[in-house]
């Protein structure tokens, strides 16, 4: 409605202007040399308007002709872009379906239509990897890495290839370069942590470790690699604080304290570790400075005072008491251990030694020894360092399994226990 009123007003104004000009009269004269042209003012005004319209139309046509090549190029570019986008979509579908040759064909079409964009280069690399052409994929990744806008994508692909072929030195260099471009990237942190484990760079592995990673193991391993004694001591202390039942960490921390002139603190660390998880190596480290056999018995009593009924506590007390000639003390500890049902092969072998120590070379002693040796053969084996991943027994604790290469899975464990002898047999 408003548009109709506006048009009507324009017509009224136009008609009024035309009537005004018609009544105004007057002539317009143009003389060039002897040539003379004259016409009325309204006609001259009309001719001027028509001339303006004609000139405008000519200029518009010229502009359209000048823009025609560009419009044609834009139209072709839009068509190529549409064809390229369609090829990219088909390439993604082929990659998802695992059809390598179809993916390579569609990527080739996409690159023809779109050129070497980051998207087409990445698709080309993935298609080549899917078809097993790692060299061609590496070339595409290198091309990506040369572009400022897609450098991280190229480095990520090259890093992944380096890790797959086990080239850890090249992988570390690529990871450091990628870190400068995209610092703090979650994926890159995971890859760097994996690289640190693969290359046994324990300090970096500890710094990048995930919550589920065995950090006490990494801290102790890093301490062994650390040339600075102060930093190594701090890493050993950290390993002990993270897991006080981790015997290797407690022993290393106590040894460092003893060497630093703090034997009392070293003994306190070993006592705390024994209370958390008794281990024979802790007792060996605790008694290393005590040569007197009777004083060793007192030292053992001090060590096991927090958990005297643990199997390792009773076994240790029996062994040290037997070495000191305190056969009654050893007998009491071993009888209690057998009665608890936790005795393993070591306990029965000690009982066999105890019979000889108490009764000498007598028929009664030999009969008792034979009975304990039969019990030892049927008892569960003594615990040892074993890999929880592959089950291989290790002669000592190490951060890496020597058989399967798994990190942080060596633990002090016993194999599956057979049926224990009845306690009444003791």
N, C-alpha and C positions, 0 to 999 in steps of 0.2 A: 504493500500500500504506500509506504513512504517512497519507494523508488518511482512509482507511477506519479506521485505528486511532484517529485523532483524533476522528472522528465517534462511534465506539463509546465512547470515553472520555467524551465529552460526554453521550451517552445514559445511561451508567451514573451519571454525576454528577447528571443531571436526575432519574432514577428514585429515586436515593438521597435527593435533596432532597425529592421529593414524598412519599416514605414517611416521611421525618423529620417533615415538616409535618403529615402525616395523624395520626401518633402524638402529635404535640405537642398537638393539640387547641386549645381556646380559642375565644372568640367575639369578634366585632367589632360594636360597637353605635354607631349614629349617631342622635342625637336632636335634632330641630329643632322647637322649640315643643312641641306635643302629639304630633308625629309621631315615630315611633320605628322604626328599622330595625335589625335584628340578624341576623347570619349567622356561620357558623363562620369561623375564621381562614383555612383553605385556600381556601374559596370566595371570601372577600373578596380574598385575594391573587390568585386567578385573575381575578376581575372587574377588579381594578386593572391586571393585565397586559393584559387585553382592551381596557380603556379607553385604555391607553397606545398600543396598536397602532392603535385606531380614530383617536385624535387624531393620531398620526403620519401615518396615511394621508391624513387631511384636509389636514394641513399640506403634505404632498408634492404633493397634487393642486392646492392653491392655488398653490404655487410653480411647478408645471408650467404652469398657466394664465397666470401672470404672465410666464413665459419664452417662451410660445408666439409672441407677435408678434416678439420678437427673433430667435427661431429661424427664423421664416418669412422675416424680412428677410435673415438670413445665408444662407439657402438660395437666395433670389432673387439675392443678391449673388454667391454662388458660381456660379450659373447664368449671370449676366451676365458674370462674369469669364471663365468658360469660353468663352462666345460671343465675348467681346472678344478673347481670346487666339487663337481660331480665325480671327477676322477679321484680326488682325495678321499671322498666318502667311500667310493668303491675299494680304494686301497686299504682303508681302515677296516672295512668289512673282510677283505681278503686276509689281512693280518690276523684279525680276530678268529677267522676260520682256520688259519694255519695253512693256507694255500699260497706257497711262496712264489710260484711263477706268476700266478694271477696278480699278486701284490706287486711284483716287480713291473709287470706290464702296465698296471694302472699308475704306478709311480712315474714311469717313463712318460705316460700321457700327461700327468699332472705337471711334470717339469717342463714339457713342451709348451703347455698353456700358461703356466704361472712363472716359469723360470726357477732358478735356484734360490727359493725362499727358505727360511729356517724350517718351515713346516715340511716342504717337499724334501729337503735334505735329510731331515730326521726320519721321514717315512722311507726314504731310499735306504738309509743305513739299516733300519729295522728289517726291511724287506731282504736286503742282502744277508743280514745275520740269519734270518729265518731260512734262507736257502743255503746256508753254510758257506757263504763267500765272505769270510772275515776280512780279507784284504780290501775288498771293495767297500765293505762297511766302514773300515778304518779310514779309507779315503774320504768318505762322506762325512765322518765325524771330524776329520782334520779340516775339511772345508768349513764345517760349522764353527770349529774352534777359531778359525781365522776371522770370523765376523764378530764385530764388537757387540752386536745385539743378540748373538746366540752363542757366545763363547762358552758359557757354562754348560750348555747342552752338549757341545762337542767334547768338552773335557770329561763330562760325565760318561759319555759313551766310550771314550778311550780308556777311562779308568776302569769301567766295567770289563772291557776286553782284556786289559792288563791283568786284572785279578783272576779272570777265568783261565788265562794261560800261565798263571803263577809267576808273572814278572813283577815281583814285589817292589823292586827298586824303582821301576818306571811308574808303578801304581802310586808309590809314596810321593814322587815328584808331581804327578798329576793331581793328587789330592791336595798338596800344598798350594798348587797354582789355583785350583778351584776354590780353595778356602779364601784366597785373596779377592776373588770375584764375588763370592756369595758367602760371607762369613756367618757362621752359626746355623747353616742349613742342616735340618734334622737328618736328611738322607746322608749328607756328607759326613756328619758326625758318626753315624753308624758304620759307614764304610771305613773311616779312619780308625775306629775302634777295632773293626775286623782286621784291618791291615796291621795294627799294632800287635794284635794277638798272633797273627801269622808270622810276623817278623820278630816276635819276642821282644818288642819294645815295651817293657812292662810299665815304665813310668807313664808313657802316653796312654797305654791301655787302662791304667788306673784312673787317669784324668778323664778319659772318655767313657768309662765303664757305665753300663746300664744298671738299674737297681738290682736286677737278678744276677749280675756278674759276681763271682766269688772274690770280693775285694780283699779279704785277708791274704789270699793266695797271691794276688797281683801286687799288693803292698810288700809282701816278703820277697817276692821275686825281684821287684824294683829295687829293694834295698841291696840285694846281692849284686845288682848292676851299677849301683850308685858309687862313683869314685870318692865323693865327699863323705867323710865319716860322720859328720853332723847330720847331714841329710839322710844317710843310711840309717842312723840311729832313730831318727824321727819316723822313718817308714816302718822300721821294726816295731817301734812303740805303737804306731797306728794299726799295724796288723794284729798285734796282741789285743789292743783295745776293741777292735772290731769283732774278734772271736777269741775269748780267753781260753776256750777249750782247744784251740789250734796249737798243738804241741810244738811244731817247728818254729812258730812265731814266738812263743813263750821262751823257748830255749835260746833263740837268737837274741831276743831282747835282754834276757838274763845274762848271757855271755857278754853283751855290750856293756851292761851295768857293772859286771865284775871287772872287766878290763878298765872301766872308767873309775875304779876305786870305790864302788858301792856294793860290796858283797851282801850286805844285809838286804838291800833293796832287790838284789838279784834273787836271793832265797825267797823273799816275799812274792815275787812274780811267779816263781816255780810252784810255791804253795798254792797260790791262787789258781794257777793253771791245773794243778792236780785236783783241786776241789771241783773245778768245772768239768774236767775229763781226764781221769788218770791215764798215764801213758808211761811205759818203761823208760823211754828216753828222758823223760822229766826227772826220774829218779837218778839216772846216771849223771845228768848235769848237776843235780842237787848234791850228790855225794862225791863229786870229783875232787874236792879239796879236803876230804875226810879220810885219811888212811887207816886210822884205828878202827878195828872191827867192832869193838863194843860201842864206841862213839857213833859209828854208822847206824847201829840199832837205835840209839837215841835220836839221831837225825831223821831216821825213817819215821819214828813215832811222831816227830814234829811235822813232818811232811804230810802224813796221812790223818792228822788229828781231825780234820773237818769231815772226812768220809771214811772212817776206819773199817766199815763193813762192805765197802766196794770190793769186787773180786780182785782188781789189780792191787788194792791196798793190802789185802790179806796175803796175796801171792808175794808181793814185795817184802812184807815183814817176815814171812816164812823163809824166803831165800836169804835175806840178810842175817836173820837170827841163826839159821843153819850154818852160814859161813862163820859166824862168831862162836859156834859151839853151843848155842842155847837151843838144844833140841826140844825141850819141853815147850818153849815159846813157839818154835816152828811147828810142832805137832798141833798145838792149840789153833794156830791160824789156819793150818791146812785142813784140820777136821771141820772147822767152821765153814771153810770154803766149799768142801765136798758136800756138807750137809745143806748148804744153800742151793745146790743144784747148778751153780755157775762155774764149776771147775772145768778147766780144759786140759789138754794134754800136758801142759807145763806143771800143773798141780800134781798129777799122778807120778810124773817123773821125779819131782821133788820128794814125794812120799817114798819112792823107791830109794833115793839117796838117803833119806832120813832113816830108813830101816837099817841101812849099812852103818850109818853114823851111830845109831843107838845100840845095835846088837853085834856089829862087826861081822866077821866071816863065819857065821854060824848057819846051821841048817834052817833054823827058824827065820833068820834074816833073809836067806835066799828064797824061802817059800813066800815070805811077805813081799819081797821084791818082785817075784814072778807074778803074784796076784796084782800088784800095782801096775806092772808093765802091761798086763792084759787089759787092765782098766784104761791105761793110756792109749792102747791101740784102738779102743772103742770110743774114746772121748773125742770131743770136737777139737779140731786143730787150733793152734794159737792164732790170734789175730795178726794181721800183717798189713803193710801198705798195699792197697789194691785200687785199681782203676774202676770207678763205678760205671764207666761207659762200656769197657770191653772185658772187665773182670781179670785183667792180667795182674799178677802179683809183682810188686816192685821191691828191689832190695832196700831202697830208702825213699824218703819223700822227695818228689820233684814237682815243679809247677805244671809240667807237661808229661803226659803218659808216653813212655818210650815205645809203646806198641802201636797205639792208634793216634797219637798226637793230640788228643783232647786236652784242653787247658782246664785246670782247676778241678779235676775229678779224682785225684789220688786221695784216698781216705784210709784211716786205720779201721779196718773191719775184719770180721771173721767170716769164713764160709758158712754155708748152711750146716746147722748142727745136727748130728745124728741123735738118736735117743740116748739120754744120759744114763749112766749106771745108777742103780738105786743107791740112795744115801746110806741105807742100812749096811751096804757092803763094806763101807769104811769101818 
